Amino acid sequence: MIVFLHIPKTAGSTFQFILENSFGVSACHTNHTKKKVFGQADFDFAKKFFLRLRSIAGHNLIDPLNISIPNPFYMTFLREPVARVFSQYQDSVIGGGNQLSFEECMRTVEIYENLQVKLIAGGRNLDKAKFFLERCDFVGLTEKFDLSLAVLKQVAPCKLNLNYKKRRFHRDNSIKRSLENDDRMKDIAREHNQLDIELYSFAVNEIFPKLCAKAGVNPSDKVASREKYATEIHLKFLMCKYYNMLLYRQICKIVK
């Protein structure tokens, strides 16, 4: 059972396309529960609803070690924290209508502060987050997305269709570039994400190299992109999307 904790703005939507295009109606998108935390009762229900459940994935798989799952294959992607926060802010402005300044968001909006640690550990607990990464069967890096997929190909518990189409990205990155060129904004982002910075360093320097060694891959290798698709129109992906949206999501509204 693949258990994918999807941290926002880490290329997780692109990776969820891979899972959903691999497993079709056997892939559960946990966000459709509309619950802040996907817990044991939600998993037990998903097992009944998805008769051949192969994967669960979503933003709300917070502290996933708390859920009793048979034969779990834990995985996540991490991203350099300052870049992730800048990307999240840009997304909130372009796609979410956010009118707050970046500095205001950093001061007042919780999701901009150490989000990677908080989603993994269920709170600001760096040691617990590191323990999860050590327990993980796979930890990918957004900055090395295709290399990460090359590692995953070797360690995955089953065969996956690793070809993808990029999802949820903006062609206009002017907001993010403006923040990247402002040293003060970078300092503010670092100040509010010290735990995430430590966790990311741990992943880059200790976790990812070990996974590469296990997979027989050099961490500095250049690999060909697996971005092979021009559209998301693929049978298994569409079956998964509509099964989750039109059935699972609606049933969750009733039983919640």
ZAKOL-853428 format. One record per residue (C-alpha): x, y, z; residue in one letter. Coordinates in pm, whole numbers, padded with zeros to 5 digits. Each point is the difference from the previous one (the first is absolute). Layout:
N
@east:X, north:Y, up:Z, type:A
...
***
This chain:
256
@east:00000, north:00000, up:00000, type:M
@east:00157, north:00329, up:-00110, type:I
@east:-00053, north:00278, up:00256, type:V
@east:00093, north:00335, up:-00155, type:F
@east:00004, north:00309, up:00218, type:L
@east:-00048, north:00282, up:-00250, type:H
@east:00165, north:00318, up:00128, type:I
@east:-00127, north:00305, up:-00194, type:P
@east:00226, north:00145, up:-00270, type:K
@east:00246, north:-00290, up:-00010, type:T
@east:-00112, north:-00137, up:-00342, type:A
@east:-00242, north:-00221, up:00191, type:G
@east:-00289, north:00057, up:-00242, type:S
@east:00223, north:-00119, up:-00283, type:T
@east:00093, north:-00307, up:00201, type:F
@east:-00364, north:-00067, up:00088, type:Q
@east:-00064, north:-00010, up:-00374, type:F
@east:00254, north:-00284, up:-00015, type:I
@east:-00176, north:-00192, up:00276, type:L
@east:-00348, north:00056, up:-00141, type:E
@east:00109, north:-00081, up:-00354, type:N
@east:00160, north:-00319, up:00130, type:S
@east:-00281, north:-00125, up:00226, type:F
@east:-00320, north:00151, up:-00139, type:G
@east:-00298, north:-00063, up:00229, type:V
@east:00230, north:-00173, up:00250, type:S
@east:00154, north:00337, up:00098, type:A
@east:-00161, north:00203, up:00279, type:C
@east:00042, north:00378, up:00006, type:H
@east:-00045, north:00070, up:00372, type:T
@east:-00069, north:00373, up:-00047, type:N
@east:-00352, north:-00093, up:-00114, type:H
@east:-00095, north:-00076, up:00360, type:T
@east:00022, north:00378, up:00058, type:K
@east:00145, north:-00076, up:00343, type:K
@east:00301, north:00178, up:00142, type:K
@east:00151, north:-00334, up:00102, type:V
@east:-00059, north:-00335, up:-00171, type:F
@east:-00011, north:-00246, up:00288, type:G
@east:-00046, north:-00369, up:00075, type:Q
@east:-00379, north:00001, up:-00047, type:A
@east:00043, north:00171, up:-00338, type:D
@east:00251, north:-00261, up:-00110, type:F
@east:-00223, north:-00285, up:00115, type:D
@east:-00287, north:00147, up:-00203, type:F
@east:00223, north:00053, up:-00306, type:A
@east:00098, north:-00369, up:00011, type:K
@east:-00368, north:-00090, up:-00036, type:K
@east:-00074, north:00260, up:-00267, type:F
@east:00308, north:-00070, up:-00215, type:F
@east:-00027, north:-00376, up:-00028, type:L
@east:00356, north:-00044, up:-00133, type:R
@east:00161, north:00294, up:00179, type:L
@east:00363, north:00043, up:-00110, type:R
@east:00085, north:00353, up:00111, type:S
@east:-00117, north:00285, up:00219, type:I
@east:00131, north:00351, up:-00059, type:A
@east:-00082, north:00352, up:00112, type:G
@east:00085, north:00314, up:00198, type:H
@east:-00195, north:-00122, up:00302, type:N
@east:00201, north:-00318, up:00062, type:L
@east:00151, north:00182, up:00296, type:I
@east:00231, north:-00207, up:00222, type:D
@east:-00073, north:-00311, up:-00211, type:P
@east:00173, north:-00237, up:00242, type:L
@east:-00305, north:00044, up:00225, type:N
@east:-00212, north:-00206, up:-00242, type:I
@east:00016, north:-00379, up:00014, type:S
@east:00054, north:-00104, up:-00363, type:I
@east:00089, north:-00350, up:-00123, type:P
@east:00336, north:-00018, up:-00180, type:N
@east:00041, north:00378, up:-00038, type:P
@east:00247, north:00155, up:-00243, type:F
@east:00044, north:00348, up:00147, type:Y
@east:00114, north:00278, up:-00228, type:M
@east:00009, north:00376, up:-00047, type:T
@east:00176, north:00275, up:-00195, type:F
@east:00183, north:00290, up:00167, type:L
@east:00101, north:00334, up:-00147, type:R
@east:00251, north:00269, up:00100, type:E
@east:-00213, north:00192, up:00252, type:P
@east:00051, north:00359, up:-00119, type:V
@east:-00080, north:-00096, up:-00359, type:A
@east:-00303, north:-00198, up:00118, type:R
@east:-00137, north:00293, up:00202, type:V
@east:00051, north:00244, up:-00288, type:F
@east:-00178, north:-00238, up:-00235, type:S
@east:-00287, north:-00047, up:00245, type:Q
@east:-00043, north:00375, up:00038, type:Y
@east:00001, north:00051, up:-00377, type:Q
@east:-00261, north:-00273, up:-00037, type:D
@east:-00221, north:00160, up:00266, type:S
@east:00008, north:00333, up:-00184, type:V
@east:-00051, north:-00131, up:-00354, type:I
@east:-00235, north:-00287, up:00075, type:G
@east:-00153, north:00090, up:00335, type:G
@east:-00057, north:00374, up:-00011, type:G
@east:00228, north:00067, up:00297, type:N
@east:00046, north:00376, up:00047, type:Q
@east:00235, north:-00009, up:00299, type:L
@east:00364, north:00087, up:-00048, type:S
@east:00256, north:-00278, up:00033, type:F
@east:00123, north:00148, up:00328, type:E
@east:-00355, north:00011, up:00139, type:E
@east:-00054, north:-00364, up:-00097, type:C
@east:00320, north:-00104, up:00173, type:M
@east:-00111, north:00174, up:00318, type:R
@east:-00363, north:-00108, up:00009, type:T
@east:-00066, north:-00309, up:-00217, type:V
@east:00103, north:-00327, up:00164, type:E
@east:00056, north:-00200, up:-00318, type:I
@east:00302, north:00215, up:-00091, type:Y
@east:00190, north:-00099, up:00314, type:E
@east:00187, north:-00335, up:00012, type:N
@east:-00278, north:-00176, up:-00191, type:L
@east:00211, north:-00297, up:-00106, type:Q
@east:00088, north:-00090, up:00359, type:V
@east:-00355, north:00063, up:00124, type:K
@east:-00164, north:-00222, up:-00262, type:L
@east:00248, north:-00282, up:00052, type:I
@east:00006, north:00010, up:00380, type:A
@east:-00341, north:00145, up:00082, type:G
@east:00166, north:00302, up:00163, type:G
@east:00329, north:00190, up:00037, type:R
@east:00197, north:-00313, up:00088, type:N
@east:00320, north:-00023, up:-00203, type:L
@east:00118, north:-00325, up:00160, type:D
@east:-00332, north:-00170, up:-00078, type:K
@east:00015, north:00127, up:-00358, type:A
@east:00353, north:-00136, up:-00040, type:K
@east:-00115, north:-00334, up:00141, type:F
@east:-00272, north:-00015, up:-00265, type:F
@east:00251, north:00064, up:-00277, type:L
@east:00218, north:-00278, up:00138, type:E
@east:-00305, north:-00227, up:00004, type:R
@east:-00101, north:00101, up:-00352, type:C
@east:00053, north:-00246, up:-00282, type:D
@east:00051, north:00291, up:-00241, type:F
@east:00069, north:00372, up:00037, type:V
@east:00022, north:00201, up:-00321, type:G
@east:00140, north:00349, up:-00057, type:L
@east:-00194, north:00247, up:-00211, type:T
@east:00324, north:00149, up:-00135, type:E
@east:00101, north:-00347, up:-00122, type:K
@east:-00342, north:-00121, up:-00105, type:F
@east:00101, north:-00222, up:-00292, type:D
@east:00299, north:-00141, up:00187, type:L
@east:-00235, north:-00073, up:00289, type:S
@east:-00224, north:-00193, up:-00238, type:L
@east:00302, north:-00200, up:-00115, type:A
@east:00059, north:-00096, up:00364, type:V
@east:-00366, north:-00080, up:00054, type:L
@east:-00003, north:-00229, up:-00301, type:K
@east:00254, north:-00220, up:00177, type:Q
@east:-00152, north:00001, up:00350, type:V
@east:-00377, north:00015, up:-00067, type:A
@east:-00203, north:-00298, up:00125, type:P
@east:-00171, north:-00035, up:-00338, type:C
@east:00037, north:00117, up:-00357, type:K
@east:-00107, north:00361, up:-00058, type:L
@east:-00052, north:00195, up:-00320, type:N
@east:00246, north:00277, up:00083, type:L
@east:-00071, north:00213, up:-00307, type:N
@east:-00177, north:00324, up:00085, type:Y
@east:-00134, north:00339, up:-00097, type:K
@east:00088, north:00293, up:00225, type:K
@east:-00299, north:00119, up:00200, type:R
@east:-00085, north:00305, up:00211, type:R
@east:00284, north:00223, up:-00115, type:F
@east:-00008, north:00359, up:-00124, type:H
@east:00169, north:00121, up:-00316, type:R
@east:00009, north:00351, up:00146, type:D
@east:00249, north:-00015, up:00288, type:N
@east:00044, north:00375, up:00037, type:S
@east:-00122, north:00003, up:00362, type:I
@east:00238, north:-00276, up:00100, type:K
@east:00292, north:00161, up:-00186, type:R
@east:-00067, north:00332, up:00175, type:S
@east:00018, north:-00171, up:00339, type:L
@east:00315, north:-00191, up:-00097, type:E
@east:00170, north:00329, up:-00087, type:N
@east:-00087, north:00157, up:00335, type:D
@east:00252, north:-00095, up:00270, type:D
@east:-00231, north:00126, up:00275, type:R
@east:-00284, north:-00227, up:-00113, type:M
@east:00239, north:-00296, up:-00013, type:K
@east:00116, north:00075, up:00354, type:D
@east:-00363, north:00015, up:00120, type:I
@east:-00077, north:-00331, up:-00168, type:A
@east:00304, north:-00162, up:00161, type:R
@east:-00084, north:00144, up:00341, type:E
@east:-00345, north:-00161, up:-00004, type:H
@east:00116, north:-00333, up:-00144, type:N
@east:00306, north:-00099, up:00203, type:Q
@east:-00141, north:-00345, up:00080, type:L
@east:-00080, north:-00067, up:-00366, type:D
@east:00350, north:00114, up:-00098, type:I
@east:00154, north:-00248, up:00243, type:E
@east:-00229, north:-00279, up:-00117, type:L
@east:00076, north:00068, up:-00366, type:Y
@east:00374, north:00000, up:00071, type:S
@east:-00040, north:-00336, up:00177, type:F
@east:-00186, north:-00140, up:-00301, type:A
@east:00255, north:00130, up:-00254, type:V
@east:00311, north:-00102, up:00190, type:N
@east:-00106, north:-00325, up:00166, type:E
@east:-00330, north:-00148, up:-00119, type:I
@east:00013, north:00054, up:-00376, type:F
@east:00362, north:-00124, up:-00046, type:P
@east:-00085, north:-00322, up:00187, type:K
@east:-00302, north:-00057, up:-00224, type:L
@east:00214, north:00066, up:-00308, type:C
@east:00257, north:-00253, up:00119, type:A
@east:-00274, north:-00255, up:00059, type:K
@east:-00133, north:00059, up:-00351, type:A
@east:00345, north:-00004, up:-00162, type:G
@east:-00037, north:00364, up:-00109, type:V
@east:00256, north:00279, up:00037, type:N
@east:-00153, north:00308, up:00173, type:P
@east:00177, north:00225, up:-00251, type:S
@east:-00116, north:-00192, up:-00308, type:D
@east:-00178, north:00183, up:-00281, type:K
@east:-00299, north:-00200, up:-00117, type:V
@east:-00243, north:00047, up:-00285, type:A
@east:-00331, north:00166, up:00082, type:S
@east:-00303, north:-00225, up:00024, type:R
@east:-00231, north:00288, up:-00091, type:E
@east:-00139, north:-00188, up:-00299, type:K
@east:-00364, north:00106, up:-00010, type:Y
@east:-00152, north:00309, up:-00159, type:A
@east:-00340, north:-00040, up:00172, type:T
@east:-00159, north:-00169, up:00300, type:E
@east:-00240, north:-00192, up:-00223, type:I
@east:00095, north:-00355, up:00097, type:H
@east:-00252, north:-00270, up:00082, type:L
@east:00120, north:-00109, up:00345, type:K
@east:00057, north:00357, up:00117, type:F
@east:-00346, north:00109, up:-00115, type:L
@east:-00164, north:-00306, up:00157, type:M
@east:00174, north:00080, up:00330, type:C
@east:-00091, north:00368, up:-00017, type:K
@east:-00369, north:-00054, up:-00059, type:Y
@east:-00033, north:-00295, up:00239, type:Y
@east:00152, north:00213, up:00276, type:N
@east:-00187, north:00320, up:-00084, type:M
@east:-00344, north:-00129, up:-00099, type:L
@east:-00031, north:-00298, up:00236, type:L
@east:00251, north:-00002, up:00286, type:Y
@east:-00026, north:00373, up:00069, type:R
@east:-00380, north:-00006, up:00001, type:Q
@east:-00020, north:-00306, up:00224, type:I
@east:00244, north:00162, up:00242, type:C
@east:-00239, north:00295, up:00032, type:K
@east:-00276, north:-00240, up:00106, type:I
@east:00193, north:-00218, up:00245, type:V
@east:00207, north:00275, up:00163, type:K
***
